[in-house]
Amino acid sequence: MHFGPPAEIFGVDGIIILVVVVLVLFGSTQIPKLARSLGSAQKEFKKGLDEGSADDDKSAPAVAQAIPPAAVSPPAVAPPPAPVNVEGQPGPAS
């Protein structure tokens, strides 16, 4: 079995039918809005990828230098448990 590039799978007739179906589903007034929103979403996605890679490049060495070694502090001492009387109520033991 041999598969060609995607353009050969649909052919010219398939592309025309696809365009007609999209026009019927979305209407001619919604197509420009859809294309505009897809374009802006693509632009924002690329911008986010560029900012993310720039942040990764800049922050890796800076974070290692900016964070001082943690000071070791002794663990907090828990208070002793409150005495319990014979009935199981908190208070002085009898």
For each residue, the residues with C-beta under 8 A, 3 or more apart:
1:
2:
3: 9
4: 7 8 9
5: 8 9
6: 9 10
7: 4 10
8: 4 5 11
9: 3 4 5 6 14
10: 6 7 13 14 15 18
11: 8 14 15
12: 15 16
13: 10 16 17
14: 9 10 11 17 18
15: 10 11 12 18 19
16: 12 13 19 20
17: 13 14 20 21
18: 10 14 15 21 22
19: 15 16 22 23
20: 16 17 23 24
21: 17 18 24 25
22: 18 19 25 26 31
23: 19 20 26 27 28 31
24: 20 21 27
25: 21 22
26: 22 23 30 31 34
27: 23 24 30 31
28: 23 31
29: 32 33
30: 26 27 33 34
31: 22 23 26 27 28 34 35
32: 29 35 36
33: 29 30 36 37
34: 26 30 31 37 38
35: 31 32 38 39
36: 32 33 39 40
37: 33 34 40 41
38: 34 35 41 42
39: 35 36 42 43
40: 36 37 43 44
41: 37 38 44 45
42: 38 39 45 46
43: 39 40 46 47
44: 40 41 47 48
45: 41 42 48 49
46: 42 43 49 50
47: 43 44 50 51
48: 44 45 51 52
49: 45 46 52 53
50: 46 47 53 54
51: 47 48 54 55
52: 48 49 55 56
53: 49 50 56 57
54: 50 51 57 58
55: 51 52 58 59
56: 52 53 59 60
57: 53 54 60
58: 54 55 61 62
59: 55 56 62 63
60: 56 57 63 64
61: 58 64 65
62: 58 59 65 66
63: 59 60 66 67
64: 60 61 67
65: 61 62
66: 62 63
67: 63 64
68:
69:
70:
71:
72:
73:
74:
75:
76:
77:
78:
79:
80:
81:
82: 90
83: 90 91 92 93
84: 88 89 90 91 93
85: 88 89 90 91 92 93 94
86: 93 94
87:
88: 84 85
89: 84 85
90: 82 83 84 85
91: 83 84 85
92: 83 85
93: 83 84 85 86
94: 85 86
